[in-house]
Amino acid sequence: MRLVVIAIGRLKQGPERELAERYRERFDDIGRKLGFRGLEVHEIPESRARDAASRMADEAAAMSAATPAKSVLVALDEHGDNIDSGSFARHLGRWRDDQVANTIFLIGGADGLSPELRRMAKLRMAFGSATWPHQMVRVMLLEQVYRAATILAGHPYHRA
């Protein structure tokens, strides 16, 4: 199973990008041994539309165009479920075992994800009830993906 993060906006050079890349590389090292075919990040420019509804629609169209058919969608959504790392690992392991070709993680822009993308998601998840900057959400997601792989591998990184 291939994992893909589709995010609105770019991470500029700096500590957030370095940390995100570190977790992506760590996942690649352990993930391939677990049957995952890699972890990619696709950045989509923010919409320049004047109103929030148009921006969300533009961004949803771009995200949908970047999503392969027959993919499991995971929406990062402030109103999503707060799931623990073990549950998240079980989701990824089950989708891998069910031979899902792609799991796509969607991180919306400043206005969030369109209602249509949220409805299409197999899993909607949040990192608590606080509002987080999009660059931090990306880093936290990549860390959780890496952590999930270590849980599935029985690696000591995850100690609960």
TIRO-2110 file (N, C-alpha, C; in Angstrom, 1 decimal):
// TIRO-2110
0.9, -1.2, 0.0, N, 1, A
0.0, 0.0, 0.0, CA, 1, A
0.9, 1.2, 0.0, C, 1, A
0.6, 2.2, -0.8, N, 2, A
1.3, 3.4, -0.9, CA, 2, A
0.5, 4.5, -0.1, C, 2, A
1.3, 5.2, 0.7, N, 3, A
0.7, 6.3, 1.5, CA, 3, A
1.0, 7.6, 0.8, C, 3, A
0.0, 8.5, 0.7, N, 4, A
0.3, 9.8, 0.1, CA, 4, A
-0.4, 10.9, 1.0, C, 4, A
0.3, 12.0, 1.3, N, 5, A
-0.2, 13.1, 1.9, CA, 5, A
-0.4, 14.2, 0.9, C, 5, A
-1.6, 14.6, 0.7, N, 6, A
-2.0, 15.7, -0.2, CA, 6, A
-2.3, 16.9, 0.7, C, 6, A
-1.5, 17.9, 0.6, N, 7, A
-1.6, 19.1, 1.5, CA, 7, A
-1.8, 20.4, 0.7, C, 7, A
-2.6, 21.2, 1.1, N, 8, A
-2.7, 22.6, 0.5, CA, 8, A
-1.7, 23.4, 1.1, C, 8, A
-0.9, 24.1, 0.3, N, 9, A
0.2, 25.0, 0.8, CA, 9, A
1.5, 24.2, 0.8, C, 9, A
2.6, 25.1, 0.8, N, 10, A
3.9, 24.5, 0.8, CA, 10, A
4.6, 24.8, 2.2, C, 10, A
5.4, 23.8, 2.6, N, 11, A
6.3, 24.0, 3.7, CA, 11, A
7.5, 24.7, 3.2, C, 11, A
7.8, 25.9, 3.8, N, 12, A
9.0, 26.6, 3.4, CA, 12, A
10.2, 25.9, 4.0, C, 12, A
11.4, 26.2, 3.5, N, 13, A
12.6, 25.7, 4.1, CA, 13, A
12.7, 26.1, 5.6, C, 13, A
13.1, 25.2, 6.4, N, 14, A
13.2, 25.5, 7.8, CA, 14, A
12.9, 24.3, 8.7, C, 14, A
12.8, 24.5, 10.0, N, 15, A
12.7, 23.3, 10.9, CA, 15, A
11.5, 22.4, 10.6, C, 15, A
10.3, 23.0, 10.2, N, 16, A
9.1, 22.2, 10.0, CA, 16, A
9.4, 21.2, 8.8, C, 16, A
9.9, 21.8, 7.7, N, 17, A
10.2, 20.9, 6.6, CA, 17, A
11.2, 19.8, 6.9, C, 17, A
12.3, 20.2, 7.7, N, 18, A
13.3, 19.2, 8.1, CA, 18, A
12.7, 18.1, 8.9, C, 18, A
11.9, 18.5, 9.9, N, 19, A
11.3, 17.5, 10.7, CA, 19, A
10.3, 16.6, 10.0, C, 19, A
9.5, 17.2, 9.1, N, 20, A
8.6, 16.4, 8.3, CA, 20, A
9.4, 15.4, 7.4, C, 20, A
10.4, 15.9, 6.8, N, 21, A
11.3, 15.0, 6.0, CA, 21, A
11.9, 13.9, 6.8, C, 21, A
12.3, 14.2, 8.0, N, 22, A
12.9, 13.2, 8.9, CA, 22, A
11.9, 12.1, 9.2, C, 22, A
10.7, 12.4, 9.5, N, 23, A
9.7, 11.3, 9.8, CA, 23, A
9.3, 10.6, 8.5, C, 23, A
9.3, 11.2, 7.4, N, 24, A
9.0, 10.5, 6.1, CA, 24, A
10.1, 9.5, 5.8, C, 24, A
11.3, 9.9, 6.0, N, 25, A
12.5, 9.0, 5.7, CA, 25, A
12.5, 7.9, 6.7, C, 25, A
12.2, 8.2, 8.0, N, 26, A
12.1, 7.1, 9.0, CA, 26, A
11.1, 6.1, 8.6, C, 26, A
9.9, 6.6, 8.2, N, 27, A
8.8, 5.7, 7.8, CA, 27, A
9.3, 4.8, 6.6, C, 27, A
9.9, 5.4, 5.6, N, 28, A
10.4, 4.6, 4.4, CA, 28, A
11.3, 3.5, 4.9, C, 28, A
12.2, 3.7, 5.8, N, 29, A
13.1, 2.7, 6.3, CA, 29, A
12.4, 1.5, 6.9, C, 29, A
11.4, 1.7, 7.7, N, 30, A
10.7, 0.6, 8.3, CA, 30, A
9.5, 0.2, 7.6, C, 30, A
8.8, 1.1, 6.8, N, 31, A
7.6, 0.8, 6.2, CA, 31, A
7.7, -0.2, 5.1, C, 31, A
8.8, -0.2, 4.3, N, 32, A
9.0, -1.1, 3.2, CA, 32, A
9.0, -2.6, 3.7, C, 32, A
9.6, -2.7, 4.9, N, 33, A
9.7, -4.1, 5.5, CA, 33, A
8.3, -4.6, 5.9, C, 33, A
7.4, -3.7, 6.1, N, 34, A
6.0, -4.0, 6.5, CA, 34, A
5.0, -4.1, 5.4, C, 34, A
5.5, -4.0, 4.1, N, 35, A
4.6, -4.1, 3.0, CA, 35, A
4.1, -2.8, 2.5, C, 35, A
4.6, -1.7, 3.0, N, 36, A
4.1, -0.3, 2.5, CA, 36, A
5.1, 0.1, 1.4, C, 36, A
4.5, 0.7, 0.3, N, 37, A
5.3, 1.1, -0.8, CA, 37, A
5.8, 2.5, -0.8, C, 37, A
5.9, 3.1, 0.3, N, 38, A
6.5, 4.4, 0.4, CA, 38, A
5.4, 5.4, 0.9, C, 38, A
6.0, 6.6, 1.2, N, 39, A
5.2, 7.7, 1.7, CA, 39, A
5.6, 8.9, 0.9, C, 39, A
4.6, 9.5, 0.2, N, 40, A
4.9, 10.7, -0.6, CA, 40, A
4.1, 11.9, -0.1, C, 40, A
4.6, 13.1, -0.3, N, 41, A
3.9, 14.3, 0.0, CA, 41, A
3.7, 15.1, -1.3, C, 41, A
2.5, 15.4, -1.6, N, 42, A
2.1, 16.3, -2.7, CA, 42, A
1.6, 17.6, -2.2, C, 42, A
2.2, 18.7, -2.5, N, 43, A
1.8, 20.0, -2.1, CA, 43, A
1.0, 20.7, -3.3, C, 43, A
-0.1, 21.2, -2.9, N, 44, A
-1.0, 21.9, -3.9, CA, 44, A
-1.1, 23.4, -3.5, C, 44, A
-0.9, 24.3, -4.4, N, 45, A
-1.0, 25.7, -4.1, CA, 45, A
-2.3, 26.1, -3.5, C, 45, A
-2.3, 27.1, -2.6, N, 46, A
-3.6, 27.6, -2.1, CA, 46, A
-4.4, 28.3, -3.2, C, 46, A
-5.7, 28.2, -3.1, N, 47, A
-6.5, 28.9, -4.1, CA, 47, A
-6.5, 30.4, -3.9, C, 47, A
-6.6, 31.1, -4.9, N, 48, A
-6.6, 32.6, -4.8, CA, 48, A
-8.0, 33.1, -4.9, C, 48, A
-9.0, 32.3, -4.9, N, 49, A
-10.4, 32.7, -5.0, CA, 49, A
-10.8, 33.7, -3.9, C, 49, A
-11.7, 34.6, -4.1, N, 50, A
-12.0, 35.6, -3.1, CA, 50, A
-12.8, 35.1, -1.9, C, 50, A
-13.7, 34.2, -2.1, N, 51, A
-14.5, 33.7, -0.9, CA, 51, A
-14.1, 32.3, -0.5, C, 51, A
-14.4, 32.0, 0.8, N, 52, A
-14.0, 30.7, 1.3, CA, 52, A
-14.6, 29.5, 0.6, C, 52, A
-15.9, 29.6, 0.2, N, 53, A
-16.6, 28.5, -0.5, CA, 53, A
-15.9, 28.2, -1.8, C, 53, A
-15.5, 29.2, -2.5, N, 54, A
-14.8, 29.1, -3.8, CA, 54, A
-13.4, 28.5, -3.6, C, 54, A
-12.7, 29.0, -2.6, N, 55, A
-11.4, 28.5, -2.3, CA, 55, A
-11.4, 27.0, -2.0, C, 55, A
-12.4, 26.6, -1.1, N, 56, A
-12.5, 25.2, -0.7, CA, 56, A
-12.9, 24.3, -2.0, C, 56, A
-13.7, 24.8, -2.8, N, 57, A
-14.1, 24.1, -4.0, CA, 57, A
-12.9, 23.9, -5.0, C, 57, A
-12.1, 25.0, -5.2, N, 58, A
-10.9, 24.9, -6.0, CA, 58, A
-9.9, 23.9, -5.5, C, 58, A
-9.7, 24.0, -4.2, N, 59, A
-8.7, 23.2, -3.5, CA, 59, A
-9.2, 21.7, -3.5, C, 59, A
-10.5, 21.5, -3.3, N, 60, A
-11.1, 20.1, -3.4, CA, 60, A
-10.9, 19.5, -4.8, C, 60, A
-11.1, 20.3, -5.8, N, 61, A
-10.9, 19.8, -7.2, CA, 61, A
-9.5, 19.4, -7.4, C, 61, A
-8.6, 20.3, -7.0, N, 62, A
-7.1, 19.9, -7.1, CA, 62, A
-6.7, 18.7, -6.4, C, 62, A
-7.3, 18.6, -5.1, N, 63, A
-6.9, 17.4, -4.3, CA, 63, A
-7.5, 16.1, -5.0, C, 63, A
-8.8, 16.2, -5.5, N, 64, A
-9.4, 15.1, -6.1, CA, 64, A
-8.7, 14.7, -7.4, C, 64, A
-8.2, 15.6, -8.1, N, 65, A
-7.4, 15.3, -9.3, CA, 65, A
-6.1, 14.6, -9.0, C, 65, A
-5.6, 14.8, -7.8, N, 66, A
-4.3, 14.2, -7.4, CA, 66, A
-4.5, 12.9, -6.7, C, 66, A
-5.8, 12.5, -6.6, N, 67, A
-6.1, 11.2, -5.8, CA, 67, A
-6.4, 10.1, -6.8, C, 67, A
-5.6, 9.0, -6.7, N, 68, A
-5.9, 7.9, -7.6, CA, 68, A
-7.3, 7.2, -7.3, C, 68, A
-7.9, 6.6, -8.3, N, 69, A
-9.1, 5.9, -8.0, CA, 69, A
-8.9, 4.8, -7.0, C, 69, A
-10.0, 4.4, -6.4, N, 70, A
-10.0, 3.3, -5.4, CA, 70, A
-9.0, 3.5, -4.3, C, 70, A
-8.9, 4.7, -3.8, N, 71, A
-8.0, 5.0, -2.7, CA, 71, A
-8.9, 5.2, -1.4, C, 71, A
-8.3, 4.8, -0.3, N, 72, A
-8.9, 5.1, 1.0, CA, 72, A
-8.5, 6.6, 1.4, C, 72, A
-9.5, 7.4, 1.7, N, 73, A
-9.2, 8.8, 2.0, CA, 73, A
-9.3, 9.0, 3.6, C, 73, A
-8.3, 9.7, 4.1, N, 74, A
-8.3, 10.0, 5.5, CA, 74, A
-8.2, 11.6, 5.5, C, 74, A
-9.3, 12.2, 6.1, N, 75, A
-9.4, 13.6, 6.2, CA, 75, A
-8.8, 14.1, 7.5, C, 75, A
-7.9, 15.0, 7.5, N, 76, A
-7.4, 15.7, 8.7, CA, 76, A
-8.4, 16.8, 8.9, C, 76, A
-9.2, 16.7, 10.0, N, 77, A
-10.4, 17.6, 10.1, CA, 77, A
-10.5, 18.0, 11.6, C, 77, A
-10.6, 19.3, 11.9, N, 78, A
-10.7, 19.7, 13.3, CA, 78, A
-11.9, 19.0, 14.0, C, 78, A
-12.9, 18.6, 13.3, N, 79, A
-14.1, 18.0, 13.9, CA, 79, A
-14.0, 16.4, 13.8, C, 79, A
-12.9, 15.9, 13.4, N, 80, A
-12.7, 14.5, 13.2, CA, 80, A
-12.6, 13.8, 14.6, C, 80, A
-12.4, 12.5, 14.5, N, 81, A
-12.2, 11.7, 15.7, CA, 81, A
-10.8, 11.8, 16.3, C, 81, A
-10.7, 11.8, 17.6, N, 82, A
-9.4, 11.8, 18.3, CA, 82, A
-9.1, 10.3, 18.5, C, 82, A
-8.2, 9.8, 17.7, N, 83, A
-7.9, 8.4, 17.8, CA, 83, A
-6.5, 8.2, 18.4, C, 83, A
-6.3, 7.2, 19.2, N, 84, A
-5.0, 7.0, 19.7, CA, 84, A
-4.1, 6.3, 18.7, C, 84, A
-2.8, 6.3, 18.9, N, 85, A
-1.8, 5.8, 18.0, CA, 85, A
-2.0, 4.3, 17.7, C, 85, A
-2.3, 3.5, 18.6, N, 86, A
-2.6, 2.1, 18.4, CA, 86, A
-3.7, 1.9, 17.5, C, 86, A
-4.8, 2.6, 17.6, N, 87, A
-6.0, 2.5, 16.7, CA, 87, A
-5.6, 3.0, 15.3, C, 87, A
-4.8, 4.0, 15.2, N, 88, A
-4.4, 4.5, 13.9, CA, 88, A
-3.5, 3.4, 13.2, C, 88, A
-2.6, 2.8, 14.0, N, 89, A
-1.8, 1.7, 13.4, CA, 89, A
-2.7, 0.6, 12.9, C, 89, A
-3.7, 0.2, 13.7, N, 90, A
-4.6, -0.9, 13.3, CA, 90, A
-5.3, -0.5, 12.0, C, 90, A
-5.8, 0.7, 11.8, N, 91, A
-6.4, 1.1, 10.6, CA, 91, A
-5.4, 0.9, 9.4, C, 91, A
-4.2, 1.4, 9.5, N, 92, A
-3.2, 1.3, 8.5, CA, 92, A
-2.9, -0.2, 8.2, C, 92, A
-2.7, -1.0, 9.2, N, 93, A
-2.5, -2.4, 9.1, CA, 93, A
-3.6, -3.1, 8.4, C, 93, A
-4.8, -2.8, 8.8, N, 94, A
-6.0, -3.5, 8.1, CA, 94, A
-6.1, -3.1, 6.7, C, 94, A
-5.9, -1.8, 6.3, N, 95, A
-6.0, -1.4, 4.9, CA, 95, A
-4.9, -2.1, 4.1, C, 95, A
-3.7, -2.2, 4.7, N, 96, A
-2.6, -2.9, 4.0, CA, 96, A
-3.0, -4.3, 3.8, C, 96, A
-3.5, -5.0, 4.8, N, 97, A
-3.8, -6.4, 4.7, CA, 97, A
-5.0, -6.6, 3.8, C, 97, A
-5.9, -5.6, 3.6, N, 98, A
-7.0, -5.7, 2.7, CA, 98, A
-6.5, -5.4, 1.3, C, 98, A
-5.3, -5.1, 1.1, N, 99, A
-4.6, -4.8, -0.2, CA, 99, A
-5.2, -3.5, -0.8, C, 99, A
-5.5, -2.6, 0.0, N, 100, A
-5.8, -1.2, -0.5, CA, 100, A
-4.6, -0.7, -1.2, C, 100, A
-4.8, -0.2, -2.4, N, 101, A
-3.6, 0.3, -3.2, CA, 101, A
-3.0, 1.6, -2.6, C, 101, A
-3.9, 2.5, -2.2, N, 102, A
-3.4, 3.8, -1.8, CA, 102, A
-4.2, 4.3, -0.6, C, 102, A
-3.6, 4.8, 0.4, N, 103, A
-4.2, 5.6, 1.5, CA, 103, A
-3.8, 7.0, 1.3, C, 103, A
-4.8, 7.9, 1.2, N, 104, A
-4.5, 9.3, 0.9, CA, 104, A
-4.9, 10.1, 2.1, C, 104, A
-4.0, 10.9, 2.6, N, 105, A
-4.3, 11.8, 3.8, CA, 105, A
-4.5, 13.2, 3.2, C, 105, A
-5.6, 13.8, 3.5, N, 106, A
-5.9, 15.1, 3.0, CA, 106, A
-5.8, 16.2, 4.1, C, 106, A
-5.0, 17.2, 3.8, N, 107, A
-4.8, 18.3, 4.7, CA, 107, A
-5.3, 19.6, 3.9, C, 107, A
-6.4, 20.2, 4.4, N, 108, A
-6.9, 21.3, 3.6, CA, 108, A
-6.2, 22.6, 3.9, C, 108, A
-6.7, 23.6, 3.2, N, 109, A
-6.1, 25.0, 3.4, CA, 109, A
-6.7, 25.7, 4.6, C, 109, A
-6.5, 27.0, 4.7, N, 110, A
-6.9, 27.8, 5.8, CA, 110, A
-8.4, 27.7, 6.1, C, 110, A
-9.2, 27.4, 5.0, N, 111, A
-10.6, 27.3, 5.2, CA, 111, A
-11.1, 25.9, 5.5, C, 111, A
-10.1, 24.9, 5.5, N, 112, A
-10.5, 23.5, 5.8, CA, 112, A
-10.8, 22.8, 4.5, C, 112, A
-11.2, 21.5, 4.7, N, 113, A
-11.6, 20.7, 3.6, CA, 113, A
-13.1, 20.9, 3.2, C, 113, A
-13.4, 20.7, 1.9, N, 114, A
-14.8, 20.8, 1.5, CA, 114, A
-15.6, 19.8, 2.2, C, 114, A
-16.9, 20.0, 2.4, N, 115, A
-17.8, 19.0, 3.0, CA, 115, A
-17.8, 17.7, 2.1, C, 115, A
-17.7, 17.8, 0.8, N, 116, A
-17.7, 16.6, 0.0, CA, 116, A
-16.5, 15.7, 0.3, C, 116, A
-15.3, 16.3, 0.4, N, 117, A
-14.1, 15.5, 0.7, CA, 117, A
-14.3, 14.9, 2.1, C, 117, A
-14.8, 15.7, 3.0, N, 118, A
-15.0, 15.1, 4.4, CA, 118, A
-15.9, 13.9, 4.4, C, 118, A
-17.0, 14.0, 3.6, N, 119, A
-18.0, 12.9, 3.5, CA, 119, A
-17.3, 11.7, 2.8, C, 119, A
-16.5, 11.9, 1.9, N, 120, A
-15.9, 10.8, 1.1, CA, 120, A
-14.8, 10.0, 2.0, C, 120, A
-14.3, 10.6, 3.0, N, 121, A
-13.2, 10.1, 3.8, CA, 121, A
-13.7, 8.8, 4.6, C, 121, A
-12.9, 7.8, 4.6, N, 122, A
-13.1, 6.6, 5.4, CA, 122, A
-12.9, 6.9, 6.8, C, 122, A
-12.0, 7.8, 7.1, N, 123, A
-11.6, 8.2, 8.5, CA, 123, A
-11.4, 9.7, 8.5, C, 123, A
-12.0, 10.3, 9.5, N, 124, A
-11.8, 11.7, 9.7, CA, 124, A
-11.1, 11.8, 11.1, C, 124, A
-9.9, 12.4, 11.1, N, 125, A
-9.2, 12.5, 12.4, CA, 125, A
-8.7, 13.9, 12.7, C, 125, A
-8.6, 14.1, 14.0, N, 126, A
-8.1, 15.4, 14.5, CA, 126, A
-7.0, 15.1, 15.5, C, 126, A
-6.2, 16.1, 15.7, N, 127, A
-5.1, 16.1, 16.7, CA, 127, A
-5.6, 17.0, 17.9, C, 127, A
-6.7, 16.6, 18.5, N, 128, A
-7.2, 17.3, 19.6, CA, 128, A
-8.2, 18.4, 19.2, C, 128, A
-8.7, 19.1, 20.1, N, 129, A
-9.7, 20.1, 19.8, CA, 129, A
-9.1, 21.5, 19.5, C, 129, A
-7.8, 21.6, 19.7, N, 130, A
-7.1, 22.9, 19.4, CA, 130, A
-7.0, 23.1, 17.9, C, 130, A
-6.8, 24.3, 17.5, N, 131, A
-6.6, 24.6, 16.1, CA, 131, A
-5.1, 24.7, 15.9, C, 131, A
-4.6, 23.9, 14.9, N, 132, A
-3.1, 23.8, 14.6, CA, 132, A
-2.8, 24.4, 13.3, C, 132, A
-1.6, 25.0, 13.2, N, 133, A
-1.2, 25.5, 11.9, CA, 133, A
-1.0, 24.3, 10.9, C, 133, A
-1.3, 24.5, 9.7, N, 134, A
-1.2, 23.4, 8.7, CA, 134, A
0.2, 22.7, 8.7, C, 134, A
1.2, 23.5, 8.8, N, 135, A
2.6, 22.9, 8.8, CA, 135, A
2.8, 22.0, 10.0, C, 135, A
2.2, 22.4, 11.1, N, 136, A
2.3, 21.5, 12.3, CA, 136, A
1.5, 20.2, 12.1, C, 136, A
0.3, 20.4, 11.5, N, 137, A
-0.5, 19.2, 11.3, CA, 137, A
0.2, 18.2, 10.4, C, 137, A
0.9, 18.7, 9.4, N, 138, A
1.7, 17.8, 8.5, CA, 138, A
2.8, 17.1, 9.3, C, 138, A
3.5, 17.8, 10.1, N, 139, A
4.6, 17.2, 10.9, CA, 139, A
4.0, 16.1, 11.8, C, 139, A
2.9, 16.5, 12.5, N, 140, A
2.3, 15.5, 13.5, CA, 140, A
1.7, 14.3, 12.7, C, 140, A
1.1, 14.5, 11.5, N, 141, A
0.7, 13.4, 10.8, CA, 141, A
1.8, 12.4, 10.4, C, 141, A
2.9, 13.0, 9.9, N, 142, A
4.0, 12.2, 9.5, CA, 142, A
4.6, 11.4, 10.6, C, 142, A
4.7, 12.1, 11.8, N, 143, A
5.2, 11.4, 13.0, CA, 143, A
4.2, 10.2, 13.4, C, 143, A
2.9, 10.4, 13.3, N, 144, A
2.0, 9.4, 13.6, CA, 144, A
2.0, 8.2, 12.6, C, 144, A
2.3, 8.5, 11.4, N, 145, A
2.4, 7.5, 10.4, CA, 145, A
3.7, 6.6, 10.7, C, 145, A
4.8, 7.3, 11.0, N, 146, A
6.0, 6.6, 11.4, CA, 146, A
5.7, 5.8, 12.7, C, 146, A
5.1, 6.4, 13.7, N, 147, A
4.8, 5.7, 14.9, CA, 147, A
3.9, 4.5, 14.6, C, 147, A
2.9, 4.6, 13.8, N, 148, A
2.1, 3.4, 13.4, CA, 148, A
2.9, 2.3, 12.9, C, 148, A
3.9, 2.6, 12.0, N, 149, A
4.7, 1.6, 11.4, CA, 149, A
5.6, 0.9, 12.5, C, 149, A
6.0, 1.7, 13.5, N, 150, A
6.8, 1.1, 14.6, CA, 150, A
5.9, 0.2, 15.4, C, 150, A
4.7, 0.6, 15.6, N, 151, A
3.7, -0.2, 16.4, CA, 151, A
3.5, -1.6, 15.6, C, 151, A
3.3, -1.5, 14.4, N, 152, A
3.0, -2.7, 13.6, CA, 152, A
4.3, -3.6, 13.5, C, 152, A
5.5, -3.0, 13.6, N, 153, A
6.7, -3.8, 13.6, CA, 153, A
7.1, -4.3, 15.0, C, 153, A
6.4, -3.8, 16.0, N, 154, A
6.8, -4.2, 17.4, CA, 154, A
8.1, -3.5, 17.8, C, 154, A
8.4, -2.4, 17.2, N, 155, A
9.6, -1.6, 17.5, CA, 155, A
9.4, -0.8, 18.8, C, 155, A
10.5, -0.6, 19.6, N, 156, A
10.4, 0.0, 20.9, CA, 156, A
10.1, 1.6, 20.8, C, 156, A
10.1, 2.2, 19.6, N, 157, A
9.9, 3.6, 19.5, CA, 157, A
8.6, 4.0, 20.3, C, 157, A
7.5, 3.2, 20.1, N, 158, A
6.3, 3.5, 20.7, CA, 158, A
6.2, 2.8, 22.1, C, 158, A
6.1, 3.5, 23.1, N, 159, A
6.0, 3.0, 24.4, CA, 159, A
4.7, 3.6, 25.0, C, 159, A
3.7, 2.8, 25.3, N, 160, A
2.5, 3.3, 25.8, CA, 160, A
2.3, 2.8, 27.2, C, 160, A
END
